[in-house]
């Protein structure tokens, strides 16, 4: 309410996102969906692709957790749309979104300065290409595996591997685990075991 009274639209969007995540953690699916969906619209209106992307990915994972992978697909596909729009937008990524969501501690002070400084555009490009896109391909591949679209899942997981080449193994556990799931569904059990073992290493 305070953000609305002050007409702080981005603060309102951030609060809706955080509230949606909190509701999801508490098991209030209806509340989580409502707040996250509203956050998506407000984040996009405020040119915050990171916030919109996170809200959409969170919506998709709620559906996955409820064993409704088909319902997760539109959210992931919309997340790709948000990322593609961000590539052509001149708006930088918003540092306050990282700070509010606790993502900043993993970034060095030099990287944080790049959000608002001369390197903002390069920082944005790197984060989109080597972090958000690979993660989205990975999650999409997993969802597609669960709904039986195995060829498309293979392509998405390979895209995740290619995009994550500079992330120093940050997403290896998730990607390898999802490749294991795919191989298991394909009844390629030896290959599934190999991927699961890599996920554990």
Secondary structure by P-SEA (a helix, b strand, c coil): cccccccaaaaaaaaaaaaaaaaaaacaaaaaaaaaaaaaaaaaaaccaaaaaaaaaaaaaaaaaacccccaaaaaaaaaaaaaaaaaccccccaaaaaaacccccccaaaaaaccccaaaaaaaaaaaccaaaaaaaaaaaaaaaacaaaaaaaaaaaaaaaaccccccaaaaaaaaaaaaaaaacaaaaaaaaaaaaac
